[in-house]
Amino acid sequence: MRTLLHDSGLSHSYWAEAASYSVFTRNLIPSRHHPGAIPLQVFTGRHQTISHLRVFGAKCWAKVPTVHGAQVMGGSKLDPRSVKCHFLGYAGGSGNYRVQDVLTRCVLVSRDVVFEEGQPCRTSPDVGKNLPLFDVTMSDEGTKTSSDNQQTTNQQKAVTDPVLDDPRDHRVDIPTESITHDHHTDIPAESIQQSELRRSSHVSQPSVGNLQSREYEETGRDKGEEWTTNRHFPQAGLTFDRLLDDQDEYIACLVETKASHSIPRSYRHSAMSTDPDRWMIPMKAEIETLKAKHTWDLVKPPSGANIMDSMWVYDIKWDGEGNRIKDKARVVGKGYTQQLGIDYNETWAGVTWLESVRMTATIAAKHDLKLWRIDFVGAYLNSLTKEDIYMKQPEGFIQPGFEDYVCKLVHTIYGTMQGAHDWYKTLTATYEKLGYTTSHADPCVRFKTKDDEYTVTDTYTDNVFGASKTDAEII
């Protein structure tokens, strides 16, 4: 306990915390009664881990809990997300730490702590470090004792040590004036200047794999393959004197890039662009899709209702080779204007773990299943809303004669706070109707068995990764 207080620099008032820390640590160290086992492991009968152990009194940073970006204890969004603390010990539960705020001296219990333990404190020298065994003074006749000999040997070794700043030098010139000794022991300058570096006679040679890799890269460079150029856009490095008959095709390839397309930031921006008709086509297709799915009804705005605004978002869909497929436009709601408890209640939505996807691929390889992937188009538009949500009509597509009407959502749209949650619930109910069983380890993993057919799926929002015996289940 005294050692913990002294090493941490804390005052004697923390003796109780140090004692508790010491007892907790001793229970994880083998004792004389159980030299081959951990006391706490013998007492509980369960295997113990030491990955959570930390240094007593270490500097740490405890994260401040937040809800929707605002701190629970109050404060601005620009305030620090963690507080500086001292580690005092372990609290009940799994992974809980007792820390003390440096400023307020308040003791907190948190499991989201980042430790800054610094360099270790050593009370004994490192292995291999030379230390003098005897302290013997020099005699009057000027003869050197064992300690002086050791000191001289260490100094000469430091001069001739091959571990220097630049290992390519073959000789090191050190001014003799910078070398001083406590007992007027001079080292001849000639021995220092003529001291050669000790080098190994071993000549390093590349491995067989390294030679094969170099040969493969040189062959690809001679063929002009793209991966050997080490550029993102190797076509941009072409010179126009090489563009003979295919000059027009090369120029078109250089112009048709992602950077050459300007994506509008708003409806007004798209209307003021150089080609406004280009973005009007995907916007009309989006409105037709929303009408076909009966996404909303036009109603008079109720008195005192919160009217959510809407906006257009634009993007370009590309294929794997960088070719433009089509332009996309989507109506989204400004969900940040919704009010909790009035316009929405739940916002969470489960997504599968990456480990589950890997296990599904492993099961497919073991049982010879077919892998497939599905991407739902307009997934959120398939779920019904539970709350009454009112939204302004999309800009540029206000219904004539109904300018003072608003949209009462029937189906959830993108951008709403509860959009992902409603889609997750709708997808879960659909899986249950189809006879799928939900995994207890991952609720986004579902499987179905029928006779000899077996199907397993992993869902991540509107993407489904699955494996099945036949294609009948996919269809």
C-alpha positions as CSV (number, residue, x, y, z in Angstrom):
1,M,0.0,0.0,0.0
2,R,2.8,2.4,0.8
3,T,4.5,1.5,-2.5
4,L,1.4,2.3,-4.4
5,L,0.9,5.7,-2.8
6,H,4.5,6.6,-3.3
7,D,4.7,5.5,-6.9
8,S,1.5,7.1,-7.9
9,G,2.2,10.4,-6.1
10,L,-1.2,10.4,-4.4
11,S,-1.5,11.6,-0.8
12,H,-2.1,9.4,2.3
13,S,-5.8,10.1,2.2
14,Y,-6.1,7.6,-0.7
15,W,-4.9,4.7,1.6
16,A,-8.3,2.9,1.4
17,E,-8.3,3.0,-2.4
18,A,-4.7,1.7,-2.5
19,A,-5.6,-1.1,-0.1
20,S,-8.6,-2.2,-2.1
21,Y,-6.5,-2.1,-5.3
22,S,-3.8,-4.2,-3.6
23,V,-6.2,-6.8,-2.4
24,F,-7.9,-7.1,-5.8
25,T,-4.5,-7.5,-7.5
26,R,-3.2,-10.1,-5.0
27,N,-6.3,-12.3,-5.6
28,L,-5.1,-12.6,-9.2
29,I,-1.5,-13.7,-8.2
30,P,-0.7,-17.3,-7.2
31,S,-0.2,-17.7,-3.5
32,R,1.8,-20.2,-1.3
33,H,-1.4,-22.2,-0.6
34,H,-2.1,-22.4,-4.4
35,P,1.2,-22.0,-6.2
36,G,-0.2,-23.4,-9.4
37,A,-3.6,-21.6,-9.5
38,I,-5.1,-18.1,-9.1
39,P,-6.9,-17.6,-5.8
40,L,-9.9,-15.9,-7.3
41,Q,-10.1,-18.7,-9.9
42,V,-10.1,-21.3,-7.1
43,F,-12.8,-19.4,-5.2
44,T,-15.2,-18.7,-8.2
45,G,-14.3,-21.8,-10.3
46,R,-14.1,-19.6,-13.4
47,H,-11.2,-18.7,-15.6
48,Q,-9.9,-15.2,-14.8
49,T,-8.4,-12.6,-17.2
50,I,-5.9,-9.8,-16.5
51,S,-6.5,-7.7,-19.6
52,H,-8.3,-5.1,-17.6
53,L,-5.6,-4.4,-15.0
54,R,-4.1,-0.9,-14.9
55,V,-1.5,1.0,-13.0
56,F,-2.8,2.6,-9.7
57,G,-3.0,6.4,-10.0
58,A,-2.4,6.4,-13.7
59,K,-3.6,9.3,-15.8
60,C,-6.7,8.4,-17.7
61,W,-9.6,10.0,-19.6
62,A,-13.2,9.1,-18.9
63,K,-15.7,9.7,-21.6
64,V,-18.7,11.9,-20.8
65,P,-22.0,10.2,-21.8
66,T,-24.0,11.9,-24.5
67,V,-27.5,11.6,-25.9
68,H,-28.2,12.9,-29.4
69,G,-24.9,14.8,-29.3
70,A,-25.7,16.6,-26.1
71,Q,-23.9,15.8,-22.8
72,V,-26.1,14.3,-20.1
73,M,-24.5,16.5,-17.4
74,G,-25.2,19.6,-19.5
75,G,-22.9,21.8,-21.5
76,S,-22.3,22.7,-25.1
77,K,-21.7,20.4,-28.0
78,L,-18.3,21.9,-28.3
79,D,-17.2,20.9,-24.8
80,P,-14.7,18.1,-24.4
81,R,-16.0,14.6,-24.7
82,S,-13.8,13.3,-21.9
83,V,-12.5,14.5,-18.5
84,K,-9.0,14.0,-17.1
85,C,-9.0,11.6,-14.1
86,H,-6.8,9.5,-11.9
87,F,-7.3,5.7,-11.8
88,L,-8.2,4.5,-8.2
89,G,-9.4,1.0,-8.7
90,Y,-12.1,-1.4,-10.0
91,A,-15.8,-1.2,-9.5
92,G,-18.4,-3.9,-9.4
93,G,-19.5,-5.5,-12.7
94,S,-17.5,-6.3,-15.8
95,G,-15.0,-3.7,-17.0
96,N,-16.0,-0.9,-14.7
97,Y,-13.3,1.5,-13.3
98,R,-13.2,3.9,-10.4
99,V,-11.7,7.2,-11.5
100,Q,-11.4,10.6,-9.9
101,D,-11.9,13.8,-11.8
102,V,-8.8,15.9,-11.4
103,L,-10.7,19.2,-11.3
104,T,-13.8,18.5,-9.3
105,R,-12.3,15.6,-7.2
106,C,-15.5,13.7,-7.8
107,V,-15.2,9.9,-8.0
108,L,-16.8,8.4,-11.1
109,V,-17.5,4.8,-12.2
110,S,-17.0,4.4,-16.0
111,R,-16.2,1.6,-18.4
112,D,-15.3,3.8,-21.3
113,V,-11.8,5.0,-20.1
114,V,-8.6,5.6,-22.1
115,F,-5.5,5.2,-20.0
116,E,-2.2,7.0,-20.3
117,E,0.1,5.0,-18.2
118,G,3.4,6.4,-19.7
119,Q,6.8,4.8,-19.4
120,P,7.3,1.9,-16.8
121,C,9.3,2.7,-13.7
122,R,12.3,0.3,-13.2
123,T,14.2,-0.2,-10.0
124,S,16.8,-2.5,-11.5
125,P,19.0,-2.1,-14.6
126,D,18.1,-3.6,-18.0
127,V,19.4,-7.0,-18.9
128,G,22.9,-6.7,-20.5
129,K,23.7,-3.4,-19.0
130,N,27.3,-3.2,-17.7
131,L,27.7,-1.9,-14.1
132,P,30.9,-1.7,-12.1
133,L,31.2,-4.4,-9.4
134,F,33.7,-2.5,-7.2
135,D,34.3,1.2,-6.5
136,V,38.1,1.4,-6.1
137,T,39.9,4.8,-6.1
138,M,43.2,5.4,-8.0
139,S,46.4,5.1,-6.1
140,D,48.9,7.9,-5.6
141,E,51.3,6.5,-8.1
142,G,48.8,7.1,-10.9
143,T,47.9,3.4,-11.5
144,K,44.3,2.8,-12.6
145,T,42.0,0.6,-10.6
146,S,39.4,-1.8,-11.7
147,S,36.6,0.8,-11.7
148,D,38.6,3.2,-13.9
149,N,39.5,0.3,-16.2
150,Q,35.8,-0.5,-16.5
151,Q,35.0,3.2,-17.2
152,T,37.7,3.4,-19.9
153,T,36.5,0.2,-21.5
154,N,32.9,1.5,-21.6
155,Q,34.0,4.8,-23.2
156,Q,36.1,3.1,-25.8
157,K,33.2,0.8,-26.5
158,A,30.9,3.8,-26.9
159,V,33.3,5.3,-29.4
160,T,33.7,2.1,-31.4
161,D,30.1,0.9,-31.1
162,P,28.7,0.2,-34.6
163,V,25.2,1.4,-33.6
164,L,25.5,5.0,-34.8
165,D,23.3,7.5,-36.5
166,D,24.5,6.7,-40.0
167,P,25.5,3.0,-40.5
168,R,26.9,3.8,-44.0
169,D,30.0,5.6,-42.6
170,H,33.1,3.5,-42.2
171,R,34.8,5.9,-39.8
172,V,33.7,8.2,-37.1
173,D,35.8,11.3,-36.2
174,I,35.1,12.6,-32.7
175,P,37.0,15.6,-31.3
176,T,39.3,14.6,-28.6
177,E,38.5,17.8,-26.6
178,S,34.9,16.5,-26.0
179,I,36.2,13.4,-24.1
180,T,36.8,14.0,-20.5
181,H,37.5,11.7,-17.5
182,D,36.9,12.1,-13.9
183,H,40.4,10.8,-12.9
184,H,42.5,12.5,-15.6
185,T,42.6,9.2,-17.6
186,D,43.5,10.2,-21.2
187,I,42.8,8.1,-24.2
188,P,45.3,8.6,-27.1
189,A,43.7,10.5,-29.9
190,E,45.3,8.1,-32.5
191,S,43.4,5.1,-31.0
192,I,40.1,7.0,-31.4
193,Q,40.7,8.2,-34.9
194,Q,42.0,4.9,-36.1
195,S,39.3,2.8,-34.5
196,E,37.4,0.9,-37.2
197,L,33.7,0.0,-36.9
198,R,33.0,-3.7,-36.3
199,R,30.9,-5.0,-39.1
200,S,29.6,-8.5,-39.9
201,S,31.0,-10.2,-43.0
202,H,27.5,-11.6,-43.8
203,V,26.1,-10.2,-47.1
204,S,22.3,-10.0,-47.2
205,Q,20.7,-11.5,-50.2
206,P,17.1,-11.2,-51.4
207,S,14.9,-14.2,-50.9
208,V,13.5,-16.3,-53.7
209,G,10.0,-14.8,-53.2
210,N,11.4,-11.3,-53.4
211,L,13.2,-12.1,-56.7
212,Q,10.1,-13.6,-58.2
213,S,8.0,-10.5,-57.2
214,R,10.5,-8.2,-58.8
215,E,10.6,-10.2,-62.0
216,Y,6.7,-10.3,-62.1
217,E,6.6,-6.5,-61.6
218,E,9.2,-5.9,-64.4
219,T,7.2,-8.1,-66.8
220,G,4.0,-6.2,-66.0
221,R,5.7,-2.9,-66.5
222,D,7.1,-4.0,-69.9
223,K,3.5,-5.0,-70.9
224,G,2.2,-1.6,-69.7
225,E,-0.2,-3.1,-67.2
226,E,-2.1,-0.5,-65.1
227,W,-1.2,-1.9,-61.6
228,T,2.5,-1.3,-62.2
229,T,2.1,2.4,-62.8
230,N,1.3,3.2,-59.2
231,R,-1.2,5.9,-60.2
232,H,-5.0,6.2,-59.7
233,F,-5.6,7.4,-63.3
234,P,-2.8,6.1,-65.5
235,Q,-4.5,7.4,-68.6
236,A,-3.9,11.0,-67.5
237,G,-0.1,10.4,-68.0
238,L,-0.4,9.8,-71.7
239,T,1.2,12.4,-74.1
240,F,-0.8,13.6,-77.1
241,D,2.0,12.7,-79.5
242,R,1.1,9.1,-79.0
243,L,-2.6,9.6,-79.8
244,L,-2.6,8.7,-83.4
245,D,-5.8,7.3,-84.8
246,D,-7.5,6.8,-81.4
247,Q,-7.0,10.4,-80.4
248,D,-10.8,11.1,-80.0
249,E,-11.3,8.0,-77.9
250,Y,-8.4,8.9,-75.6
251,I,-9.7,12.5,-75.2
252,A,-13.2,11.2,-74.3
253,C,-11.6,8.8,-71.8
254,L,-9.8,11.7,-70.1
255,V,-12.8,13.9,-70.0
256,E,-15.4,11.3,-68.7
257,T,-14.2,11.1,-65.1
258,K,-16.1,11.5,-61.8
259,A,-14.4,14.8,-61.1
260,S,-15.8,16.2,-64.4
261,H,-19.4,15.8,-63.2
262,S,-20.9,18.4,-60.9
263,I,-23.6,17.0,-58.6
264,P,-26.2,19.6,-57.5
265,R,-26.4,20.4,-53.8
266,S,-30.0,21.5,-53.8
267,Y,-33.0,21.9,-56.1
268,R,-32.1,25.5,-56.8
269,H,-28.6,24.5,-57.7
270,S,-29.9,21.9,-60.2
271,A,-32.2,24.4,-61.8
272,M,-29.3,26.9,-62.2
273,S,-26.9,24.3,-63.6
274,T,-25.8,24.2,-67.3
275,D,-28.0,21.2,-68.0
276,P,-31.2,21.5,-65.8
277,D,-33.1,19.0,-67.9
278,R,-30.6,16.3,-67.1
279,W,-31.6,16.3,-63.4
280,M,-35.3,16.8,-64.1
281,I,-35.5,13.2,-65.5
282,P,-34.5,11.4,-62.2
283,M,-36.6,13.8,-60.2
284,K,-39.7,13.0,-62.2
285,A,-38.9,9.3,-61.9
286,E,-38.7,9.7,-58.1
287,I,-42.0,11.5,-57.8
288,E,-43.7,8.7,-59.9
289,T,-42.3,6.1,-57.6
290,L,-43.5,7.9,-54.5
291,K,-47.0,8.2,-56.0
292,A,-47.1,4.5,-57.0
293,K,-46.3,3.5,-53.5
294,H,-48.8,5.9,-52.0
295,T,-46.2,7.5,-49.8
296,W,-48.3,10.4,-48.6
297,D,-51.7,12.1,-48.7
298,L,-52.2,15.8,-49.2
299,V,-54.1,17.3,-46.2
300,K,-54.6,20.6,-44.6
301,P,-51.9,21.3,-42.0
302,P,-53.4,20.7,-38.5
303,S,-53.2,23.6,-36.0
304,G,-50.0,23.4,-33.9
305,A,-48.6,20.4,-35.9
306,N,-44.8,20.2,-36.5
307,I,-44.3,20.5,-40.3
308,M,-41.1,18.8,-41.4
309,D,-39.3,20.3,-44.4
310,S,-38.1,18.3,-47.3
311,M,-35.2,18.5,-49.7
312,W,-33.7,16.9,-52.8
313,V,-30.5,15.0,-52.8
314,Y,-28.6,14.0,-56.0
315,D,-26.0,11.5,-56.9
316,I,-24.5,9.6,-59.9
317,K,-24.4,5.8,-60.0
318,W,-21.2,4.4,-61.4
319,D,-20.2,0.8,-62.3
320,G,-17.1,-1.0,-61.2
321,E,-15.0,0.4,-64.2
322,G,-15.9,4.0,-63.5
323,N,-18.6,4.4,-66.2
324,R,-21.6,6.5,-65.5
325,I,-24.8,4.4,-65.4
326,K,-27.5,6.9,-64.4
327,D,-28.3,10.0,-62.4
328,K,-30.2,9.6,-59.2
329,A,-32.5,12.0,-57.3
330,R,-34.4,11.4,-54.0
331,V,-36.8,13.2,-51.8
332,V,-35.7,13.1,-48.1
333,G,-37.1,14.6,-45.0
334,K,-35.2,16.9,-42.7
335,G,-35.5,14.6,-39.7
336,Y,-33.5,16.9,-37.5
337,T,-36.6,19.2,-37.3
338,Q,-38.7,16.4,-35.8
339,Q,-39.6,16.4,-32.1
340,L,-39.0,13.4,-29.9
341,G,-42.2,12.0,-28.4
342,I,-44.3,13.7,-31.0
343,D,-43.0,12.9,-34.4
344,Y,-41.0,9.8,-33.4
345,N,-40.2,7.5,-30.5
346,E,-37.7,4.8,-31.5
347,T,-34.7,5.3,-33.8
348,W,-32.6,2.2,-33.4
349,A,-32.2,-0.4,-36.1
350,G,-30.2,-3.6,-36.0
351,V,-27.4,-4.4,-38.5
352,T,-25.5,-7.6,-38.8
353,W,-22.0,-8.1,-37.6
354,L,-19.1,-8.6,-39.9
355,E,-18.3,-11.8,-38.1
356,S,-21.7,-13.1,-39.0
357,V,-21.1,-12.5,-42.7
358,R,-17.9,-14.4,-42.5
359,M,-19.5,-17.3,-40.7
360,T,-22.3,-17.4,-43.4
361,A,-19.6,-17.6,-46.1
362,T,-17.9,-20.4,-44.1
363,I,-21.1,-22.4,-43.8
364,A,-21.8,-21.9,-47.5
365,A,-18.3,-23.3,-48.4
366,K,-18.7,-26.2,-46.0
367,H,-22.2,-27.3,-47.2
368,D,-21.8,-26.3,-50.8
369,L,-24.4,-23.5,-50.7
370,K,-24.9,-20.7,-53.3
371,L,-24.1,-17.2,-52.2
372,W,-26.2,-14.3,-53.3
373,R,-26.9,-10.7,-52.4
374,I,-30.0,-8.5,-52.6
375,D,-30.3,-4.7,-52.4
376,F,-33.9,-3.4,-51.8
377,V,-34.8,-0.5,-53.9
378,G,-36.6,2.2,-51.9
379,A,-36.5,0.1,-48.8
380,Y,-37.9,2.7,-46.4
381,L,-40.9,3.2,-48.6
382,N,-42.2,-0.3,-47.8
383,S,-42.7,0.4,-44.1
384,L,-45.8,2.1,-42.6
385,T,-45.5,5.0,-40.2
386,K,-46.8,4.7,-36.6
387,E,-46.8,8.4,-35.9
388,D,-48.5,11.3,-37.7
389,I,-45.8,13.0,-39.7
390,Y,-46.4,16.1,-41.8
391,M,-44.0,17.3,-44.4
392,K,-43.9,20.1,-46.9
393,Q,-44.4,19.2,-50.5
394,P,-41.2,18.6,-52.5
395,E,-39.7,21.7,-54.0
396,G,-40.5,22.0,-57.7
397,F,-43.4,19.5,-57.6
398,I,-46.1,21.3,-55.6
399,Q,-49.5,20.1,-56.6
400,P,-51.4,22.9,-58.5
401,G,-54.4,24.0,-56.6
402,F,-53.1,22.5,-53.4
403,E,-50.3,24.9,-52.6
404,D,-51.4,25.4,-49.0
405,Y,-51.6,21.6,-48.4
406,V,-48.9,19.4,-46.8
407,C,-48.0,15.8,-47.1
408,K,-49.1,13.4,-44.4
409,L,-46.8,10.4,-44.6
410,V,-48.3,7.0,-45.0
411,H,-45.0,5.3,-45.6
412,T,-41.7,6.2,-44.1
413,I,-39.3,8.1,-46.3
414,Y,-35.5,8.5,-46.1
415,G,-34.3,11.2,-43.8
416,T,-36.8,10.7,-41.0
417,M,-35.6,9.8,-37.5
418,Q,-37.6,6.6,-37.3
419,G,-37.1,5.5,-40.9
420,A,-34.5,2.9,-40.2
421,H,-36.4,1.6,-37.2
422,D,-39.7,1.2,-39.1
423,W,-37.9,-0.6,-41.9
424,Y,-36.2,-3.0,-39.5
425,K,-39.5,-3.9,-37.9
426,T,-41.2,-4.3,-41.3
427,L,-38.4,-6.6,-42.5
428,T,-38.5,-8.6,-39.3
429,A,-42.2,-9.2,-39.6
430,T,-41.8,-10.3,-43.2
431,Y,-39.2,-12.8,-42.2
432,E,-41.5,-14.3,-39.6
433,K,-44.3,-14.7,-42.1
434,L,-41.9,-16.5,-44.4
435,G,-41.0,-19.0,-41.7
436,Y,-37.5,-17.9,-40.8
437,T,-36.0,-18.3,-37.4
438,T,-34.0,-15.5,-35.8
439,S,-30.6,-16.2,-34.3
440,H,-30.1,-15.6,-30.6
441,A,-26.5,-14.5,-31.1
442,D,-27.2,-12.0,-33.9
443,P,-30.8,-10.8,-34.4
444,C,-30.0,-9.8,-38.0
445,V,-29.1,-13.4,-38.9
446,R,-32.1,-15.5,-39.9
447,F,-32.3,-19.1,-41.2
448,K,-34.8,-21.5,-42.6
449,T,-34.8,-25.2,-43.1
450,K,-37.3,-27.2,-45.2
451,D,-36.6,-30.8,-46.1
452,D,-33.1,-30.8,-47.5
453,E,-33.1,-27.1,-48.3
454,Y,-31.2,-24.7,-46.0
455,T,-31.1,-20.9,-46.2
456,V,-29.3,-18.3,-44.0
457,T,-29.4,-14.6,-44.5
458,D,-27.6,-11.6,-43.0
459,T,-29.3,-8.2,-43.2
460,Y,-27.6,-4.8,-43.1
461,T,-30.2,-2.1,-43.4
462,D,-31.5,-2.6,-47.0
463,N,-28.8,-5.1,-48.1
464,V,-29.1,-8.8,-47.6
465,F,-26.3,-11.3,-47.9
466,G,-27.4,-14.9,-47.9
467,A,-26.6,-18.5,-48.8
468,S,-29.1,-21.2,-49.9
469,K,-29.1,-24.7,-51.4
470,T,-31.2,-23.8,-54.4
471,D,-32.4,-20.7,-56.2
472,A,-36.0,-21.2,-55.3
473,E,-35.7,-19.4,-52.0
474,I,-34.1,-16.4,-53.6
475,I,-36.9,-16.0,-56.1
